[in-house]
């Protein structure tokens, strides 16, 4: 029983930590110094922006470059970085910087927030994660500086490059290009698109998977978790690329006006960003309904557990798909890569998916009452918020106050909900000394 209470309080601390960070960001963004107009920002707009930054979503009700002054942009960037790291990981880094010892309670919180089952070596992992993150972001900023320096002064080009790199690695979707246009003005700059896509992928597969790859260097020695993350990521990226390329190549409002090499690069970029990041080189509202539907599926799945991205996670998705495949092949036990899943993992994965679908259904129903947009647009907005993706069909700035509050809550739940639910299921799990008799249920 004490263990359960400790676990429950750990989850609550994670929730309170993110909520506190959002509130702090809201107060800072409300200050006149944060806006270019030098006026107080309405509470709802500041709250929406702060939540979107901390939850690394990217949905915005005011354009980041046009509305926010340098101070406000710095606040947003810091919130993105802290939100991408995760509250406990960020707090641990600060404690280490000031020489504080990391106790057992902190180690439990960190392990839970990162999806780990062990406590040993956590501090070392966090130090390496921080070093890897900073290195990747600085390298990405340097590469993109060569492209941005052509159209901006040195200082502004450096700031845009750094902001873009941090936002991309943390799968945040915020940008400084103005007019809600995201990367549409750089659809013909492969260096920017490929660098941004690479940062999104690195941030989305998680440091633990990257560390496993570097440490083992052989596919057969990788952990089952890493194999599922890499396989599911590759399949989703390839499928998304083919889907966008073939459905949008003839549409002049999306990819139709581009050259063949540009179509290939932009189709791949949209496949990458649709799952986690929220950047876009085309107007998402112009996508065919078929493409919008599959984009919503990609956003719902998201990226890896313990990464900077959201969604139900490819780990969860991979377990369910592998279980289905095992069932179709008539296997008694579900598994993949010659390893077996525990029944409790399969049950947790199913629970996370079904609860997430139920939550999304409820939010969409509420938005149909408060808003007057098409159902498809509201569904797209909800899944984007829940998956902390940031793509939008353009309705975000026009949401009512009630709608903005609902989407804000959805972003918060999307960032912490799947993790908190999974932790709660683990904590409530107990072994029984007896089994009920089996009985057959008709299926199909």
Secondary structure as UniProt FT lines:
FT   HELIX           2..30
FT   HELIX           32..34
FT   TURN            36..37
FT   HELIX           43..54
FT   TURN            55..56
FT   HELIX           64..67
FT   HELIX           70..85
FT   HELIX           87..97
FT   TURN            98..99
FT   HELIX           104..114
FT   TURN            120..121
FT   HELIX           122..148
FT   TURN            149..151
FT   HELIX           154..169
FT   TURN            170..171
FT   TURN            179..180
FT   TURN            182..183
FT   HELIX           184..186
FT   TURN            187..188
FT   HELIX           190..205
FT   HELIX           207..216
FT   HELIX           219..221
FT   HELIX           224..248
FT   TURN            249..250
FT   TURN            252..257
FT   HELIX           260..276
FT   HELIX           284..286
FT   HELIX           289..301
FT   TURN            305..306
FT   HELIX           314..328
FT   TURN            329..330
FT   STRAND          335..336
FT   TURN            337..338
FT   STRAND          339..340
FT   HELIX           343..370
FT   HELIX           375..386
FT   TURN            387..388
FT   HELIX           396..398
FT   HELIX           401..428
//
